[in-house]
Amino acid sequence: MSHTAVIPHPSDIQWPTMKPEGFYLVIIGQEVGIFYTWKDTAVRVLEISGAVHYKCKTFQQALADYTATYRKGELHAIPTPGGPFWPTAPRMPSPVLSEGK
């Protein structure tokens, strides 16, 4: 079974829906992207050897840095096996047995 972590395309990064605490860019962590609170960022980077993250002053700067890093192929999602960011295989629907066959 393959467990490939998703690296979001820069166009998939959403503006915050609430007033952000900050703009935290995670380049290497359990999940990569731009996060808006330290709490959301911390669960993705603490206890991850080699984690790379920093706080940007604006969303535009965070997105520009994320985009540049994405284009260089330097974003790395390293989820802990079985942890909250560990990718799971897509669920396949159960086969339906045909009646009378």
N, C-alpha and C positions, 0 to 999 in steps of 0.2 A: 504494500500500500504506500503510495507516494504522499508525502506531507510537504507541499511547497508553500512557503509563506508568500503572501501577496504583497507586491510593491505597488502602491497606488500611483497611477499616472498623475502628473501635476494638475491636469484638468479635472481630476476627481477630488482634489482637495477643496473642501467647503469652507466658506467664510463662517466665522462663529455665529451662532444663533442668539447667544447671550453675550453680555459684556465680558470680554476675556480678562483673565488674571494676567495673562501674558501670551506670547507667541513662542512656544517651545518647539524647536526643530529637533526631531530625533532622526539621525542619520544611520546609526547602528544601534539596534535594540530589539526587544521582542517583537515590536511592531514599529514601523517607520511612518513618519508623517509630521503634521503640525498639530500640536495639542494646545489647549487654551488654559489649563490649570497645571500647577506643579504636581498635584495628586495624580492626574491622568498621565503625566509624563513619567513620574517616579515609578509607577508599576511597570513601565515599559523598559526602564534603564537600570534601576537599582539591582544589584546582584548579577549584572550581566558583564562578564569580563570583556573589556574593549568597547563598551558602549560609548557612543559619541552623540552628544546633545548639547544644545545651548539655547539661550533665550534671545529672541530678536526684538527690536524696538517696535516694529510694525508688521502687520500681516504681509504687506507687499514685500518687505525684505525677507521674511521667512519663506514666502513662496518663491521668490527669485533664487534664494540659496537652495531650496529644495529642488527646484527645476534644474539648476546647474549641476547639482549632485546626481540627480536622476539621469541626466544626459551623459554624465561621465561613468555611469554604472557603479557608483560608489555607495548606493543605499543598500543596506544589508539587514534584513529581518532575521533574527535568530531566536525564535520562540522556544521556550523551555518545553520539552516533551510533556504532554499531558496538561500543560498550564493553560491559562485563559486565552492565550494567543496562538496556541497550537492548532494548525489547520486540521480540519476533519474532512474525511472523504464525503463527497456529496451523497446525500441519502437517495437511494433508488426506490421507486415505489414498489410495493410488494406485488408480485405477479397475481393476476386475477384468474382464478380457475373458471373455465367456461362450464356452464351448467349443461348436463346431459352428454358430456364427452368423456 
